[in-house]
Amino acid sequence: MKRTVRKVAILGSGVMGSRIAAHFANNGVDVLLLDIVPKALSDDEIKKGLTPESPAFRNRFAKSGLENAVKSNPAAFYRADLASRVKTGNFEDNFPEIKDADWILEAVIENLDIKKSVFEKVDQFRKPGSIVSTNTSGIPVHFMLDGRSDDFRKNFLGTHFFNPPRYLKLLEVIPTPETDRSVVDFILEYGDLFLGKSTVECKDTPDFIANRIGVFGMMNTFKVMEQLGLSVDEVDKLTGPVVGRPKSATFRTADIVGLDTLVLVASHLYEALPSDEKREVFKIPAYLTKMVENKWLGDKTKQGFFKKLKKRTDLQTS
Ligand SMILES: NC(=O)c1ccc[n+]([C@@H]2O[C@H](COP(=O)([O-])OP(=O)(O)OC[C@H]3O[C@@H](n4cnc5c(N)ncnc54)[C@H](O)[C@@H]3O)[C@@H](O)[C@H]2O)c1
């Protein structure tokens, strides 16, 4: 089958969904960017006279996701006007529109049950033959097949973009045993030629390749930091350009990723690797749990290691 990607539907407009949307728009693809309807009107929305039926309220998450992508630094869009290729909407009113998409890419919270419920809905509305993929950081992709149609199963795989998606070269492609080989080959080639990525086919094991190494490295750094009594600043000095790594080093990277996502990914690895000799490394340090409870999630809530908690002494006393 000769495939093309004219339209992509992206489900979830957070850190990754909104930036992946920008990268498709950069490359000439029309994007439908959907997110959940907020639970309640904010005080500001009430003051403006919005009601629960107002599109401005119902599309708030996807709209602000797109705005964040437009404002992001480094820039997610090649040019700000390319944002007009992205149409925003919500999971309740706009889901049927995914029928026009050639590729439906899920980028919702790292939670298997939530992802499965999104795919149940995708299966109802997608057109046969459309590609469906998950941007999971590391949940085995075949866990998401339960209850799905044959056509869905043949066209479903993992496509793991890295953050920020416009700039990071790697795109991991993770087939399940049921993914049609032509779909895998298409994504490997499309990712390379149209999205400018180095595409790598991965086995469907927990956290695939890069995060299995990278998340271990990050969590192990947290442990060593405690053993040596280092500060956040010292760790970032020692784990950045001085050792040939990006200047975001360890803690700045955590802020960019989102501390809630980091905690979910590391906790999943802890559960998925019961006999691993280094399993304890994936236990979440108490200060990280506390920061997530306080919604100090890094860049996405404008408070994280570098906005408030610069020193390890702060981490211990907060
Ligand atoms: N942040 C990263 O650096 C990174 C990198 C690669 C992959 N990922 C993966 O990409 C996916 C999205 O991560 P993110 O960083 O964009 O997260 P995020 O927290 O920024 O966004 C999560 C999205 O999920 C939506 N959501 C929350 N609850 C939901 C529900 N009950 N039903 C449907 N949607 C819901 C939110 O509205 C939001 O759009 C995750 O699977 C994550 O593991 C993240």
The ligand as a Gaussian input file, in Angstrom:
#p B3LYP/6-31G(d) Opt

LIG

0 1
 N        8.428000      14.779000      28.784000
 C        9.324000      14.117000      28.081000
 O       10.518000      14.497000      28.046000
 C        8.931000      12.896000      27.293000
 C        9.819000      12.416000      26.318000
 C        9.435000      11.313000      25.545000
 C        8.218000      10.690000      25.779000
 N        7.375000      11.187000      26.745000
 C        6.077000      10.520000      26.888000
 O        5.108000      11.278000      26.165000
 C        3.817000      11.149000      26.789000
 C        3.304000      12.544000      27.164000
 O        4.240000      13.108000      28.073000
 P        4.345000      14.686000      28.311000
 O        5.699000      14.949000      28.822000
 O        3.817000      15.415000      27.119000
 O        3.328000      14.817000      29.522000
 P        2.501000      16.111000      30.014000
 O        2.285000      15.903000      31.458000
 O        3.152000      17.360000      29.564000
 O        1.137000      15.966000      29.216000
 C        0.248000      14.916000      29.524000
 C       -0.978000      15.036000      28.677000
 O       -1.904000      14.017000      29.093000
 C       -3.188000      14.604000      29.220000
 N       -3.968000      13.863000      30.189000
 C       -3.915000      13.940000      31.543000
 N       -4.845000      13.133000      32.085000
 C       -5.493000      12.536000      31.053000
 C       -6.568000      11.616000      30.973000
 N       -7.153000      11.124000      32.068000
 N       -6.995000      11.221000      29.744000
 C       -6.402000      11.695000      28.628000
 N       -5.387000      12.590000      28.647000
 C       -4.937000      13.000000      29.847000
 C       -2.890000      16.027000      29.692000
 O       -4.004000      16.878000      29.529000
 C       -1.695000      16.375000      28.818000
 O       -2.082000      16.755000      27.527000
 C        4.027000      10.237000      27.999000
 O        3.740000       8.925000      27.625000
 C        5.516000      10.405000      28.306000
 O        6.060000       9.320000      29.005000
 C        7.694000      12.276000      27.496000

